[in-house]
Amino acid sequence: MIPLCPSYSFTGQALADPDVNRANLAIVRGGCCGGSTEFMQNPNDRDYDRILNRLSSEGLTEQQVQVVWAQPVGDAPNSLPDPQAQDILLVRLAGHLLRTFRIRYPNLKLVFLTGSGYETGFAMKWLIQAQIDQMANGGTIVDGRARDLNYNTAAPWIGWGPYLWADGVNPRSDGHFWTLADYADGVHLGPSGVEKAAGLLLTLFKTSPQARCWFVAGETC
């Protein structure tokens, strides 16, 4: 059986990294099983209880959750074959997901978002832009798809997580690329793919102005 957090996972890499804050930072894996965002729209959905069990096993509570990295995915119905229509639906679902996060985790401050692919990257962009525009408009809702994302009242602050898309084996400017060997079944990442994605996430948390101050040992916010 593969352990919950093997050495190549984000948690495994973070625990082995001497730069990561160990004094007052706990990392708990919340994601599981490729679940759709549609199954976490209600604060009473069972996935939240599953995450609570993992928190409890580490001696933690939901009130202590302050930062989340999320990769929202949606199972669009066949009536929405157009990728842009699917992304619009994902913006709505992800917006509600963020508000549900705030209900379940009342002290949640930051959420870093990553699209699951090239197209869903646009959905994350629209969502982040919707919050920027709303806060610039005095907190008044400006996007009917994302709805209320006021980070003073309804939702956490949201920003970019690592961008995972690459043109297959053709390296990006930062050297990131994917091969078939990185996938376990053609869709979900295998160990080498998880190691690559986790490395990108680790780099983001160690360098982002919004994360470095609490993620890296010796830094202050």
Secondary structure, DSSP 8 states (H G I E B T S, - for coil): ---SS-TTSHHHHHHH-TTB--SS--------TT--GGGGSSTTSHHHHHHHHHHHHTT--GGG--EEEE-------TT--SHHHHHHHHHHHHHHHHHHHHHHSTT--EEEE--SSHHHHHHHHHHHHHHHHHHHTTT----TTT----TTTTS-EEEE------BTTB--TTS----GGGBSSSSSB-HHHHHHHHHHHHHHHHH-TTTHHHHBTT---
